[in-house]
Amino acid sequence: MPCERKPMRYGHSEVTSFEITHDDDPKSINVGEKVYSVALKNGKLVTAVSNNTVQIHTFPEGDPDGILTRFTTNANHVTFNSSGSRVAAGSSDFIVKIVEVVDSSQQKTLRGHDAPILSVALDPSDEFLASSSCDGSVTVWSIESQTQVAQWKILQKSSDVSNAKSLCRLAWQPHSGKLLAVPVDLTVQLYDKNTWTHVSTLSDDLITQVVNVVVWSPCGKFLAAGTVGGNLLIWDVEAKLCIERQKHEKGFTVCGMAWHPSGVRIAYTDTEGCLGLLEGVSSSSPSSSSTVQSTKVTKEKNDYDDLFDEDDDRMLDEGMSDSRSPVKKPVMEEDDDDDDLMPATGRPRNRGSFLDDDDNSQDVCVSQDAGSVKLDGVPEEDGSSAILPAVGPAVSRPVYEGPMPTQPQRAFQPGSTPVHLMHRFMVWNSVGIVRGYNDDQDNAIDVEFHDTAVHHAMHLTNTLGHTMADLSQEAVLLACEGTDELASKIQCLHFSCWDTHKDWIVDLPKGEDVRALCLGQGWAAVATSALMVRLFSIGGVQKEIFSLPGAAVCMAGHGEQLLIVYHRGTGFDGDQALGVQLLQLGSKRRQVIHGEPLPLSRKSYLAWLGFTAEGTPCCIDSEGVVRMLNRTLGNTWTPVCNTRDSCKSRSDHYWVVGVHENPQQLRCIPCKGSRFPPTLPRPAVAVLPFNLPYCQTTTEKGQMEEQYWRSMLFHNHFGFLSSSGYEIDSEGQSQAEKEQQELLMKMFALSCKLEREFRCVELAEMMTHSVVTLAIRYASRSRRMALAQRLSELALEKANQFQEEELEEEDKYASLLKCIKITVFKEGRVNPFKVRSSSSPAGQPRTTNVLDSMTVSSRKPTPLGGTSKQGKAPVLKPLAPKPKSKVLCVAQIQIKKLENSQTEAEKVKPAPAATPPASVENVENRKPKTGFQLWLEENRKSILTDNPDFKEMDVIKEGMGRFRTLSAEERLVRLFLLEHVTHFLVTKSTVVY
């Protein structure tokens, strides 16, 4: 007897519930302006509505019960798991979320699709989730590891759900979840969960338009499908036989189906909001009547009334191996059909769906699942003996149970939002914002600068379809991927150019597409699909090309630094295997980081890459962990912040737009229920503090340790910028060093209170000489004489080290003198350090050079520009070139003053008699004094005036402290003048022209 199709009834725009009988007054629940998907389980109604949220209501009361999760766009499909404890939702922002109903903060997010999600389905064991997408793929995810375990490119691609040919509603086989049904064009394809292989295809000649939705019967023996053309079909999955065909009365698209738990009714809806019903579905099977009779006989002889429901009895498998139940077809034919469904694999075949092998099971489908778990426990019955020999060879192939490979993340542009959005950020960085618009009205790009003094805002027509962009203070760099007809293009708008041609375009070779790009100071870089990086000048000149070991993930540029991240290999168990290269593209070209692994959090991916405003590489992963390169510790990566600690909900995130070291600020945009912000209204930028993950930060000791090492890390850029030739804020650097020493002294005092004297000595080793002296006084006043004695020994060692540093300063001083001799006394200029000699004949005085008689250290002199620090300078300008050193200029001015004074004295006063040779020898053989000794002799009276009770050792210590406060330039200039004046006075020389 064929099933009966009931007349359609209209459903309202709200969520509407009908009684199974004719209900002329259904109950409506208003949940929002538009409802995209609904799911009902255990008295809970979940809806995906137009405000981009997934809400939950009580049923049938319809009272609001909160918001489960949020998306940046609308959710297209929601579904419960078999127990009703979880809800899965897929949205148009490519994301699938799994939310716990009791605690919505417990969420799992699945990323990997490249287009909006069409449907999601949770398998009965809550181990896997299947999703279909507009990118043409059907993906199976491991819920625990949040990774992809299988993917099939079997669907037609589309740009949005509204343009998709089918909703592609997926369905797992109930109870066992053994098969996954996927609507593909005019057929339904079945995939095996054990091997993730295609095992069978269900089709029918009546189907002329694509299949839209599928749904399993409660027992898992039948599968119903609805098509775009309004056809309703039911298959016997074992026999692959279509047992029922019905047609929508008006031919509307069937968009939803649900099988009644009894198995005798199917409810369906169409795209016009109408509800239909199919009655007597189980009677449509030719063998269903025999199945019912067999069930009744079984119930008479076996009192199973407490185990079986009356409705479930109708869905018993007609192919059970009970001798009292007639078999639909011969056993061997059924075995052949099984071979089509389940190909030979390394695992034992699952015959549970064909054998009634457990008389004590509570449900037929449960017994099938139990049989599929272990074939060894199947009792040998009359019907089973004919099937068991076809299981296969006794020795099965080993099954791989190790770690599963991770899907490599796609290339992306830091500071950009997904490409599929019609309004998106192409880049947001410290210079400005580039927005892209691609809708029915306009396809354009807007460029906005944070500082309008750099350049005015620009509006560009996006005729080439650019999808990638980067922005600097010199130019805007755009790129688009290639098509079958057009090559991938790079376009640069050089607005800092001084001629009339401010843009240039370059076509990449055929088949090579742009994957990532960035801008630096005077250069541009592009990473392509051919695993190459192409360098260009800012004016469009092609420069070097080099290959990458793997596919590029993203790039970042700052000044002369180029940072590249690429895939080193295949990651496993949700981890990405990324490598990083850091190149210096200035005059001294070199590779700083040679492809070392980039550290990320477990089961995360790279979310942002860039530089701080001071030029330090920085990266952020999807778990919100911010890492910064520590140049002083072998170019290691130090975690400095976790944005997840500032989020109020698990679904909230922070979208980073900039990092600053001084002041210590992480500039980002809070995103509620999403990972990226919308373009309108313009999002507000928030500032997060940095916090290194040190232990016991709730204690005073842990807090000071974190503050000290954070200060050390965030002020490393002073040394890097100074060595690279940039101006630095010397006052800010001195203030930072002062704060660090104050923190050390506080930790020293705390350790003294805790009687941790060994720890006090460890802290003192990190102090400067002057702070160690203060620590000695503190230990003495605290009556810790043993500690004071050890600190005195440490101070003596630091004093010796200080003297060695002074000798190194003398080497620099000697190098300075050499530079002055070469620079000041050039062609046609007389050496002002030449003196008269009494042994020269009258009228032709012989001259000697004072510089020639000076002793120079045997150590190799250190180049002047490499280690000397600059004086007080303006605030840091990262891209400003370093000016000419002031040391040489000051020395030249002082020498000139000395020349003029000596010249005037020579005009008035006659030349004195020559110094006796003996005294000259004594002067030359005298051991030269160090620069500190000369300075101390000059300032000894001042020190004794301030501290009259000082002894000689105290005077030396105080002198060391004062001498170290002098800047490097002051030391060099003062020592230069002091030593030369002293030398002149001793030798009684007269400087002449």
C-alpha positions, 0 to 999 in steps of 0.5 A, a space after each residue: 500500500 503506497 503512502 498517503 500525502 496529506 494536503 499542505 498547510 501554510 506556516 507563518 513567518 514565526 516558528 510554528 508548531 502543529 499537531 499531527 492531526 489537522 490543526 487550524 490554530 497552530 501556536 506561533 513563537 516570535 523569535 526575530 525578523 527572519 529565521 534561517 534554521 530551527 532545531 528541537 530537542 528535549 523541550 528546547 527550541 534553537 533558532 538561527 535568526 537574522 541578528 546573527 545569533 543562535 537563540 534558545 527558547 523553551 518548548 512549547 511555552 516559547 519563553 526566551 532562554 538566552 543566546 547560545 552563540 553569535 556570528 558576524 553574519 547569519 547562521 545558515 543551519 543549526 542542529 542538535 546532537 542525539 542526546 540534545 546536550 550540544 548544538 552545532 551551527 554553521 554560518 556565512 562567515 565560514 565558521 562552524 561552532 559546537 556549543 554546550 546547551 547547559 553552559 554556552 561558554 563551552 564552545 568549539 570552533 571549526 575553521 577550514 572552509 573557504 565559503 559560507 556553510 550550507 549545513 552541519 550534522 553531528 554523528 550519534 557518537 558525538 565524535 565527528 561533525 560533518 559540514 557542507 560549504 559553498 566552496 564545493 566541499 563536504 568536510 568531516 571534523 574531529 570534534 575533540 581535536 577540532 581538525 579535519 579528518 576527511 574532505 570531499 570536493 563533490 559539490 558545485 561551488 557558489 559565492 553564497 547560500 542564496 546562489 547555491 544549487 542545493 542546501 546539501 543537508 547532510 545526515 548520519 545513520 542513526 545509532 551507529 553513525 556508520 554511514 553519512 548521506 550526502 546529497 550530490 546533484 541528482 543522487 545521494 552518496 553514502 560514505 563509510 565512517 570507518 574508512 571515509 570512502 564512498 561506498 554507495 549511490 542512491 538514485 532514481 529516474 524520477 529525479 530531474 533536479 538536484 537533491 536538497 535534503 535527506 533524512 534517515 528513518 529512526 531505525 536507519 534502514 530507510 532514507 528519504 530525500 527531497 529535491 529542488 523540483 518537489 520530488 519526495 523519495 524513499 530508499 531501502 538502503 540495503 537494497 538500494 531500491 527506491 520504494 516510494 515516490 511522491 510529488 509536491 502538489 505545486 512543485 515547490 522546492 522541499 527545504 526541510 524533512 523530519 521523520 516521526 520517531 514511530 517511522 510511519 510519518 514524514 513531515 516536510 516543508 517547502 520554500 513557500 512556508 507550507 507544511 506537508 505530511 506523508 502518512 503510512 510510510 512503513 507500509 510502502 515497503 513490499 516486505 514491510 507487512 511481512 516484517 510486521 507479521 514477523 514482529 508480532 509472532 516474535 512478541 507472542 513467543 517472547 514477551 518483549 512488550 517492555 522492550 519494544 514500542 508498538 511503532 518501532 516494531 513496524 520498522 524491524 529489518 525485513 532481512 533478519 536471520 530469524 527463521 520465522 521471518 521471511 527473507 526479502 531476497 536470497 542471502 547471497 544476493 543480500 551479501 552481494 549488495 553488502 559488498 557494494 555498500 562496504 568494500 574490503 578494508 583493513 577492518 572487519 566488516 560490519 555485518 550488524 545491519 544485516 544480522 539480528 544477532 542480539 535477542 536481548 537488545 532494546 532496539 533493533 538499531 541498537 542491536 545493529 550497532 552492537 553487532 557492528 562493534 564486535 563480530 566475535 560476539 555474534 552467535 552463530 544462527 541458521 541465517 548467519 552461517 551463510 553470510 559469515 564466510 564472506 567476511 574476508 581473509 582471517 588476517 586483516 591489514 593493520 590500521 593506522 591509529 597514529 596522529 592525523 595530519 593537520 590541514 595547512 592554513 591558507 595564506 592571508 594578509 595580516 590586518 585583513 578580514 575574509 575575502 568573501 565579505 562584500 565590505 571588508 578591511 583589506 588592511 588595517 595597520 599603524 599607517 591607515 586603513 584600506 577598505 574594499 567594497 564589492 556590491 551591486 552599487 560599487 566595486 571600489 577601494 577606499 584608503 584612509 590615513 590615520 595622520 592626514 599629514 601623510 596623505 589625503 584619503 583616496 577612492 580607487 575604482 577596483 577594476 582589476 578585482 584586487 583582494 590583497 593590499 598593504 599600506 605604508 607612508 610611501 605607497 599603497 600596494 595592491 594585488 589580485 589573483 589570476 584567472 583563466 584569461 588574465 594573469 595575476 597582477 601587482 599594482 603600486 600607487 607611489 604617492 610619495 613619488 615626485 614625478 607625474 607617474 605615481 603608479 605602476 603595474 606588473 603582471 606575474 607569469 602565467 599560472 603564478 598567483 600572488 599569495 602575500 605581499 608587504 611594503 618596506 622603506 623603499 621596497 616591496 615584496 610579493 610571495 607567489 604560488 610558485 614558492 618564490 619571493 619577488 622584490 621590487 623597488 618602490 618605483 617598480 624596478 624588479 630586484 632579487 628573486 629567491 625561493 621559499 622552502 614551502 608555501 607562503 602563509 603571510 609577510 610583513 615589512 618594516 624599514 629594512 626588515 622583511 619577515 616571512 612565514 611559510 609552511 615547513 611541512 605537515 603538522 599533526 593533531 591540529 598543530 601547524 608546522 610553520 617556519 620564519 625567515 627574517 631578512 635585512 634588506 639595507 646596505 648590509 644585506 643578511 638573513 637574521 633568522 634562517 627558517 627556524 620554526 615559529 612557535 604557536 599554541 597547541 592546535 592553533 594557527 597564525 592569526 597576525 604577523 607584523 612589527 611593533 612601531 619600534 621594529 621588533 617582529 611580533 606574531 599572534 596565534 588564534 588562541 590570542 597569545 602574543 609573542 615578541 622576538 627577543 634579540 638579546 636571547 638568540 632571536 627567541 620568541 617570548 610570550 608577552 600577552 594573551 588577549 583571551 584573558 581580557 575576553 568576557 566570553 569564549 566567543 569574543 576575540 580581539 582583532 589586533 591592529 598594532 603593537 607598541 613597545 614604548 609606551 607598552 600598548 597592544 592596540 586591538 578591536 574587541 569583537 563580540 561573538 566573532 574574530 573580526 569586526 564589521 566595517 560599519 560602524 567604524 569599530 573603536 580601538 582598545 588598548 590592552 596591557 602586556 603581561 608576561 606569563 611568569 609564575 606567582 604574579 599574585 605575589 609581590 616578588 612575582 610582580 616585580 620579576 615580571 615588571 623587570 623582565 618586561 622592561 628589559 624585553 621592551 627596551 631592547 629596541 634601543 640597542 637595535 635601533 642605535 646599532 642600525 643608525 637610527 636616532 633614539 630617545 637617550 633620555 627615555 633609555 636612561 629612564 628605563 635603565 633607572 626603573 630597572 635598577 629600582 626594581 632590582 633594589 626593591 627585590 633585593 630589599 624583599 629578599 633581605 626581609 625574607 633572609 634570602 641572602 644568596 638570592 640577594 647576591 644573585 640580584 646584585 650581580 644584575 645591578 650596576 656598580 653604583 646600585 651595588 654600593 647602595 645595596 652594601 649600605 642597605 645590607 650594613 644597616 640591616 646588620 647583615 655583615 656577611 652579605 655586605 662582605 660578599 657584596 663588597 667583593 662583588 663591588 670590587 670585581 665590578 670596579 675592576 671590570 669598570 677599569 677594563 671598560 675604561 681601558 677599552 674607552 682609551 682604545 676608542 680614544 686612540 682611534 678618535 685621535 687617529 681620526 682627528 689627525 686624518 680629518 683635521 690636518 689635511 692638505 695645506 693645513 699645519 698640525 697644531 701639535 707640532 713643537 719647536 726643537 732646540 736642536 734644529 738650526 736657526 731659521 729652520 726649526 725642526 718640528 716634532 709631532 706631539 701625537 707621535 709620542 703618545 702611547 697607544 694600547 696594544 689592543 685592537 681599537 674598536 670602530 668608533 661608530 659601532 659602540 659609542 652612544 649618541 647624546 640627547 636626541 629627539 624622540 625616536 624616529 624609526 626611519 630617520 637617518 642617523 646624523 653625523 657623529 657629534 664627537 668629532 665635531 665637538 673635538 674639532 671645535 675644542 681643538 680650534 679653540 686651543 689653537 687660537 689661544 696658543 697662537 695668541 700667546 705665541 704672538 705676545 710671548 717669545 718661545 721658551 727654551 727647549 726642555 732638557 732632554 733628560 726631562 723629556 725622557 722622564 716624561 716619555 718613560 712615565 706610565 700614562 695615566 688612565 682617563 679616569 685617573 686624570 678625571 679624578 685628579 681634576 674632581 678630587 677637591 669637589 668630592 672631598 668638599 661634598 664628603 669631608 669624611 671620605 677616605 681614599 677608597 671612598 673617594 675612588 668609589 664616589 668618583 667612579 659613580 660620578 664618572 659613569 654618569 657622564 655620557 660617552 661623548 662627554 668622556 671622550 671630549 673631556 679626556 681628549 682635552 684634559 690629556 692633551 693640556 696635561 701633556 702640553 704643560 708637562 713638556 712645556 711645549 708651544 703650539 705653533 702654526 
